[in-house]
Amino acid sequence: MSKLRRQLSAGITSNVETRNLQDVKSKTGNVYESISIIAKRANQINISLKEELHNKLEEFASHTDSLEEIHENKEQIEISRAYERMPNPALLATQEFMDDKVYFRKQEDELFS
């Protein structure tokens, strides 16, 4: 298991749980801003996981089209299943946000500085 996957999925279940909107809002003062930050972080996580998965599966890619070489590869299937069992990137991002592990800054602060 890669370092990224271990860090991201440590202690996070794959089940969706309800969140108190006041807790989400308290981080930024605006629930929509909080959700925007979570969505951007989820996109970052999703992109990095996709790149990692494609790099691992690229090792098994066959560049020939002969029918004799098409077969099930157990290692490839296990890698794919491991990624499927991981929590959704949105769940990971929400947990990071609630644990104050996401760095963000307001754009207005940059404009007036």
C-alpha positions as CSV (number, residue, x, y, z in Angstrom):
1,M,0.0,0.0,0.0
2,S,1.4,3.4,-0.9
3,K,2.3,6.1,1.5
4,L,-0.4,8.4,0.1
5,R,-3.2,5.8,0.5
6,R,-2.1,4.9,4.0
7,Q,-2.2,8.6,5.0
8,L,-5.5,9.3,3.4
9,S,-7.5,6.3,4.5
10,A,-6.1,5.9,8.0
11,G,-9.0,5.7,10.4
12,I,-11.6,6.8,7.9
13,T,-14.6,4.6,7.2
14,S,-16.1,4.3,3.7
15,N,-19.5,5.1,5.1
16,V,-21.1,8.5,4.8
17,E,-22.0,10.1,8.0
18,T,-24.0,13.2,8.6
19,R,-22.2,16.4,9.7
20,N,-23.4,19.3,11.8
21,L,-23.5,22.3,9.4
22,Q,-22.7,24.6,12.3
23,D,-19.4,22.7,12.8
24,V,-18.6,23.0,9.1
25,K,-19.5,26.7,9.1
26,S,-17.5,27.5,12.2
27,K,-14.2,26.8,10.3
28,T,-14.6,29.7,7.8
29,G,-17.7,31.5,8.9
30,N,-19.6,30.6,5.8
31,V,-20.9,27.1,5.0
32,Y,-20.6,27.6,1.2
33,E,-17.0,28.6,1.6
34,S,-16.3,25.6,3.7
35,I,-17.9,23.3,1.2
36,S,-15.9,24.9,-1.6
37,I,-12.7,24.3,0.2
38,I,-13.7,20.7,0.8
39,A,-14.6,20.2,-2.9
40,K,-11.2,21.6,-4.0
41,R,-9.3,19.3,-1.7
42,A,-11.4,16.4,-2.8
43,N,-10.5,17.1,-6.4
44,Q,-6.8,17.3,-5.4
45,I,-7.0,13.9,-3.7
46,N,-8.9,12.4,-6.6
47,I,-6.3,13.5,-9.1
48,S,-3.4,12.2,-7.1
49,L,-5.2,8.8,-6.5
50,K,-6.0,8.5,-10.2
51,E,-2.4,9.2,-11.2
52,E,-1.1,6.7,-8.7
53,L,-3.6,4.0,-9.9
54,H,-2.8,4.6,-13.5
55,N,0.9,4.4,-12.9
56,K,0.5,1.1,-11.1
57,L,-1.8,-0.4,-13.8
58,E,0.6,0.8,-16.5
59,E,3.0,-1.9,-15.4
60,F,0.5,-4.5,-16.5
61,A,-0.5,-2.9,-19.8
62,S,-0.1,-4.9,-22.9
63,H,0.7,-3.0,-26.1
64,T,-0.2,-5.9,-28.4
65,D,-3.7,-6.9,-29.4
66,S,-3.3,-10.7,-29.8
67,L,-6.0,-12.8,-28.1
68,E,-3.5,-15.2,-26.6
69,E,-2.0,-12.4,-24.5
70,I,-5.3,-11.3,-23.0
71,H,-5.8,-12.9,-19.6
72,E,-6.8,-12.1,-16.1
73,N,-4.0,-10.7,-14.0
74,K,-4.7,-11.3,-10.3
75,E,-2.3,-8.6,-9.2
76,Q,-4.0,-6.0,-11.4
77,I,-7.4,-7.1,-10.0
78,E,-6.2,-6.8,-6.4
79,I,-4.8,-3.3,-7.0
80,S,-8.1,-2.2,-8.5
81,R,-10.1,-3.7,-5.7
82,A,-7.8,-2.0,-3.1
83,Y,-8.6,1.4,-4.7
84,E,-12.3,0.6,-4.9
85,R,-12.4,-0.1,-1.1
86,M,-10.8,3.2,-0.3
87,P,-13.1,5.9,1.1
88,N,-14.4,8.5,-1.4
89,P,-12.2,11.5,-1.9
90,A,-15.0,13.7,-0.7
91,L,-15.1,11.8,2.6
92,L,-11.3,12.1,3.0
93,A,-11.4,15.8,2.2
94,T,-14.2,16.4,4.7
95,Q,-12.4,14.6,7.4
96,E,-9.2,16.5,6.7
97,F,-11.1,19.8,6.8
98,M,-12.8,19.0,10.1
99,D,-9.4,17.9,11.6
100,D,-7.8,21.2,10.6
101,K,-5.4,19.4,8.2
102,V,-6.3,21.6,5.2
103,Y,-4.6,24.9,4.7
104,F,-6.7,27.6,3.1
105,R,-6.7,31.4,2.9
106,K,-9.3,33.9,1.9
107,Q,-8.7,35.7,-1.4
108,E,-9.8,39.0,0.1
109,D,-6.8,38.8,2.5
110,E,-4.5,38.7,-0.5
111,L,-6.1,41.5,-2.4
112,F,-5.8,44.0,0.5
113,S,-2.4,43.0,1.7
